């Protein structure tokens, strides 16, 4: 069980091919603030048919995209 399971489930259920979430939105969905460990955990999202795109520290957003082969 990952600390980001609720976030991954939310992203998997989102029907959009590409979208962004703010750091605050991620914290609300995941129930914990985004921290440096996200860089390691993001690999888990591949099992949900999605991947992490660009992480913008300036905009405080994370882009997500659906994997076409999933």
FENFEN-V304645 format. One record per pair of residues at least 6 apart in sequence whose C-alpha atoms are under 7 Angstrom apart, sorted by the first residue. I is the first residue (numbers start at 1). J is the second residue. If there is no record, write none. Layout:
BEGIN
I/J
I/J
END
This chain:
BEGIN
4/30
6/29
6/30
7/26
7/29
7/30
8/45
8/48
12/48
12/49
12/50
17/65
17/66
18/64
18/65
18/66
19/63
19/64
19/65
20/61
20/62
20/63
20/64
21/61
21/62
21/63
22/60
22/61
22/62
23/34
23/60
23/61
26/34
27/33
27/34
42/52
45/51
49/66
49/67
49/70
50/64
50/65
50/66
50/67
51/64
51/65
51/66
51/67
52/63
52/64
52/65
53/62
53/63
53/64
53/65
54/62
54/63
55/61
55/62
55/63
56/62
END
